């Protein structure tokens, strides 16, 4: 089995994302999340965020990893488990839809930061 970088921080990362979601689903950059959980901005983030995303899906919860975005694009670095650098129009629409699920679950009525962005 491949070792997942920052696996020991999975609970801390997840709880930071849930807290953020409960505060109104405000997105945050990889750098901002890194400061909260003491992980370098450049990660590597993919494996641990994939692990958390799959865990959320298994529990029937929305994917809270959609709260983490690239500072340059304003969208997650991967969308639908595929690289999004830059995101396609379809990936942008999917990201907005998935973030709405997070909002509806954790903080109904909050503003969706990805909804209405130029596609």
C-alpha positions as CSV (number, residue, x, y, z in Angstrom):
1,X,0.0,0.0,0.0
2,X,1.3,3.5,-0.9
3,X,1.8,5.8,2.0
4,X,-0.4,8.8,1.9
5,X,1.4,12.0,2.8
6,X,-0.1,13.7,5.9
7,X,-2.3,10.7,6.6
8,X,-1.7,11.4,10.3
9,X,-3.4,14.7,9.9
10,X,-6.6,13.5,8.2
11,X,-8.8,14.1,11.2
12,X,-7.4,17.6,11.7
13,X,-7.8,18.4,8.0
14,X,-11.4,17.0,7.9
15,X,-12.4,18.9,11.1
16,X,-10.9,22.1,9.7
17,X,-13.0,21.7,6.6
18,X,-16.2,20.8,8.5
19,X,-15.7,23.9,10.7
20,X,-15.3,26.0,7.6
21,X,-18.4,24.5,6.0
22,X,-20.4,25.2,9.2
23,X,-19.2,28.8,9.1
24,X,-20.9,29.4,5.8
25,X,-19.0,27.1,3.4
26,X,-16.4,29.8,2.8
27,X,-13.7,28.5,0.4
28,X,-10.1,28.6,1.4
29,X,-6.8,28.2,-0.5
30,X,-4.4,25.4,-0.1
31,X,-2.1,27.9,1.6
32,X,-4.8,28.9,4.1
33,X,-5.6,25.3,4.9
34,X,-1.9,24.5,5.2
35,X,-1.5,27.2,7.8
36,X,-4.4,25.8,9.8
37,X,-3.2,22.2,9.8
38,X,0.5,22.8,9.6
39,X,1.1,21.4,6.1
40,X,3.1,23.2,3.4
41,X,1.1,25.1,0.9
42,X,2.3,22.9,-1.9
43,X,1.3,19.8,0.0
44,X,1.3,17.3,-1.6
45,X,-2.5,17.5,-1.0
46,X,-4.0,15.2,-3.7
47,X,-3.8,11.9,-1.9
48,X,-5.0,13.0,1.5
49,X,-7.8,15.1,0.0
50,X,-8.9,12.2,-2.2
51,X,-8.9,9.9,0.9
52,X,-11.1,12.4,2.8
53,X,-13.4,12.9,-0.2
54,X,-13.9,9.2,-0.6
55,X,-14.6,8.8,3.1
56,X,-17.2,11.5,2.9
57,X,-18.9,9.8,-0.1
58,X,-18.9,6.4,1.7
59,X,-20.8,8.0,4.6
60,X,-23.3,9.6,2.3
61,X,-21.9,13.1,3.0
62,X,-21.1,15.9,0.6
63,X,-17.4,16.2,-0.4
64,X,-16.0,18.9,1.8
65,X,-12.8,19.0,-0.1
66,X,-14.5,21.2,-2.6
67,X,-13.9,24.0,-0.1
68,X,-10.2,24.0,-0.9
69,X,-9.3,26.0,-4.0
70,X,-6.3,27.1,-6.0
71,X,-5.5,30.7,-5.4
72,X,-4.9,31.4,-9.1
73,X,-8.0,29.7,-10.5
74,X,-10.4,30.0,-7.6
75,X,-11.4,26.3,-8.1
76,X,-10.1,23.1,-6.6
77,X,-6.9,21.7,-8.1
78,X,-8.8,18.6,-9.1
79,X,-12.5,18.2,-9.8
80,X,-14.2,14.9,-10.2
81,X,-10.9,13.2,-9.3
82,X,-9.3,14.7,-12.4
83,X,-6.7,17.5,-12.6
84,X,-8.3,21.0,-13.1
85,X,-5.4,23.2,-14.1
86,X,-7.1,25.0,-15.5
87,X,-10.6,23.7,-14.9
88,X,-12.9,23.0,-17.9
89,X,-16.4,24.5,-18.1
90,X,-17.8,21.1,-17.1
91,X,-15.5,21.0,-14.1
92,X,-16.4,24.5,-13.0
93,X,-20.1,23.5,-13.2
94,X,-19.4,20.3,-11.2
95,X,-17.5,22.2,-8.6
96,X,-20.3,24.7,-8.1
97,X,-22.8,21.9,-7.8
98,X,-20.7,19.9,-5.3
99,X,-20.1,23.0,-3.2
100,X,-23.8,23.6,-3.1
101,X,-24.3,20.1,-1.6
102,X,-21.8,21.1,1.1
103,X,-23.7,24.3,1.8
104,X,-27.0,22.6,1.8
105,X,-25.7,20.0,4.4
106,X,-23.6,22.2,6.7
107,X,-25.0,25.8,6.4
108,X,-28.2,26.1,4.4
109,X,-28.7,29.5,2.8
110,X,-25.0,30.4,2.7
111,X,-23.6,32.0,-0.4
112,X,-21.9,29.6,-2.9
113,X,-18.6,31.2,-3.8
114,X,-18.4,29.1,-7.0
115,X,-21.9,29.7,-8.2
116,X,-22.2,32.4,-10.9
117,X,-18.5,32.6,-11.6
118,X,-17.6,32.9,-15.3
119,X,-17.7,29.6,-17.0
